[in-house]
Amino acid sequence: MTKYGIIVHGGAWDWPDEQDAFKTPYLEESARIGRDILAAGGSALDAVEKAVNYLEDAPTFEAGTGVPPNRNGVAQLDALIVDGRTRDFGSVAAVERVKYPITLARKVMEETAHCMFVGAGADELARELGMPLIPNIELVDEKSWRAFVERDERVLKPQWGKSQPLNAEHVSHQPLSHDTVGAVAIDQNGNVAAATSSSGSPFKPAGRVGDAPLLGSGGFALNGVGAVSCTGNGENIMRLLLAKYAADKMAEGMSAQQAADAAVSYMSSVYPNPMTGMIVVDAHGNLAYASSTPKIAVCYTAGDQIKTAFRA
Ligand code: ASP
């Protein structure tokens, strides 16, 4: 029997330490949900989906409900789930009416002949597959909505992208944190899975899609190798296929921690101040996290315990 385990994240960025206490119970409950599934002999896939569903519902993270809108005032959500056992994945991008994008991503993987759906077609697919559609405004966080309505330029200015590389000053003036959520797990049969769910960068231009729904960027999983979920500046993550990079390092023999550290150093060697974090599980059940950001919110199983950390 493989040593089972799960690690979840609630984003990597910078936020005041006082916010840690607010995030902690949600992270712990999410890890507990995943741990209980694994302890009962459930699959890594179920564990990461249900752990992420819980975080999608939690008000403090930028996934599912309670998210900042884009620059047009619309919440657009992205999600990816990867099954390391089958090498299959499902993903959705820019969905606007679905409360649990990670579950829709799983349905794409398991109930369609395809891998990825976007926009109105993805919402329509959700309805066809029996998921309730909700008004977009129900996904939007109230505080962010107020900033949008008041056109608060401190909040609305673009944060990153090709033409505007991120810099430290930009980060320190950003009042909202970046709380994509994710989970990676290994079950008692040695199957690994990864899940990532995000509303992307706050007040992104309409139609902008980040790394979260992209295989090899926002997440990756392969049995015998491990699983990875990334967070942070999505443009940089997707340019470097960061989740696949970390998985390749594990395939070469690195442990979860070595692979996570190698991926973050690789990112830092290409981009100054890259604002990136990731969680990793290897095929031996070792859990790890790393980030180039001041903060990363993670929670993981350690024997019978659940541990939370906010710094790499
Ligand atoms: N990676 C996400 C994106 O760029 C944002 C985040 O993780 O904070 O869409």
Boltz pocket constraint, residues with backbone or C-beta under 6 A from the ligand:
constraints:
  - pocket:
      binder: B
      contacts: [[A, 11], [A, 12], [A, 178], [A, 179], [A, 180], [A, 198], [A, 199], [A, 200], [A, 201], [A, 209], [A, 210], [A, 211], [A, 212], [A, 230], [A, 231], [A, 232], [A, 233], [A, 234], [A, 235]]
      max_distance: 6.0
